[in-house]
Amino acid sequence: MTQANDKPTSGPFEKTAGWLDWYTGPSQPTFKLPAGAVDAHCHVFGPGAEFPYAPERKYTPCDASKEQLYALRDHLGFARNVVVQATCHGADNSAMVDACASSGGKARGIATVKRDVSDAELQRLHDAGVRGVRFNFVKRLVDFTPKEELLEIAGRIAKLGWQVVIYFEARDLPELWDFFTALPTTVVVDHMGTPDVTQPVDGPEFELFVKFMREHGNVWCKVTCPERLSRDGSAALAGQQDPYKDVVPFARRIVDTFPDRVIWGTDWPHPNLKKHMPDDGLLVDFIPRIATTPELQQKLLVTNPMRLYWPEL
Ligand SMILES: O=C(O)/C=C(\CC(=O)C(=O)O)C(=O)O
């Protein structure tokens, strides 16, 4: 049986130089997740031998299979996953769809689609558990797609009741504002809009993000990725119970201000981290530092993601 500490493999592909593999042997979290908790942002990679990486990809990861993801889910104490299509698979959603389809209803997916996707394919994705598309504006990950093409896709998926997940860098929010605020769906922002956490939490950059959420009730936020955003050097490793201190004020502000529009996820297998790979057990222990009461934790981990991804339950 696959365990959460199985070793990563890379199949027929050669990993990007300097690639950090996901952490094996994650610790048992001290924080006990509420029953029914959802890991609302994670990925599967390949395995490349079965689901080849896309020719247009900007990085080649180590494999991170559905079995390994679900072993981690069980180890950490989550009940469900939302599997987000990663750019290394381009618009070929096969690995993500396969993960959802074989989860016994415990996983939903976020896909990448192109303008030429057929209605039949959208319906097939829906039937497999897909509930949204991701628009990625992070320049190191994707080539530019014209906004009118994305708006056309958003209009079509809105009819299925899907959401749009947006991934962008904070400095690009002013330029993307008009486009984001024109989206006709629920909009879910990855990683708090990737703030520069060396700036003040009430400085102009993060104020703009808070204004974006305050003025647009359809905008939700993943308070994820302290390990990606942190600049203070304290990692969730070796039993460290107080890592990523510089990210805490940002995440806590969003959770306190918009408790009904926040969700959380591991971001396993943590693509493209450069300095360290976190122990996912310790990442779970980060949650009570940003959602500081049982009520906030219940909303963040259960009520909110269930409303977004399993509204029928
Ligand atoms: O886990 C994430 O969200 C982050 C990624 C990879 C990614 O999103 C992708 O490949 O689509 C990143 O910042 O490199």
The ligand as a MOL file (V3000), in Angstrom:
LIG
                    3D

  0  0  0     0  0            999 V3000
M  V30 BEGIN CTAB
M  V30 COUNTS 14 13 0 0 0
M  V30 BEGIN ATOM
M  V30 1 O 1.2930 25.1660 -6.3260 0
M  V30 2 C 1.2370 26.2490 -6.8760 0
M  V30 3 O 0.1930 26.8830 -6.8870 0
M  V30 4 C 2.3850 26.7800 -7.4340 0
M  V30 5 C 3.1690 26.6590 -8.5000 0
M  V30 6 C 3.0340 25.7510 -9.6420 0
M  V30 7 C 1.7810 25.8890 -10.3130 0
M  V30 8 O 0.8570 26.4770 -9.8070 0
M  V30 9 C 1.5550 25.2940 -11.6490 0
M  V30 10 O 2.4160 24.6270 -12.1820 0
M  V30 11 O 0.4710 25.5130 -12.1760 0
M  V30 12 C 4.2820 27.5860 -8.5050 0
M  V30 13 O 4.1160 28.6890 -7.9520 0
M  V30 14 O 5.3340 27.2590 -9.0440 0
M  V30 END ATOM
M  V30 BEGIN BOND
M  V30 1 2 1 2
M  V30 2 1 2 3
M  V30 3 1 2 4
M  V30 4 2 4 5
M  V30 5 1 5 6
M  V30 6 1 5 12
M  V30 7 1 6 7
M  V30 8 2 7 8
M  V30 9 1 7 9
M  V30 10 2 9 10
M  V30 11 1 9 11
M  V30 12 2 12 13
M  V30 13 1 12 14
M  V30 END BOND
M  V30 END CTAB
M  END
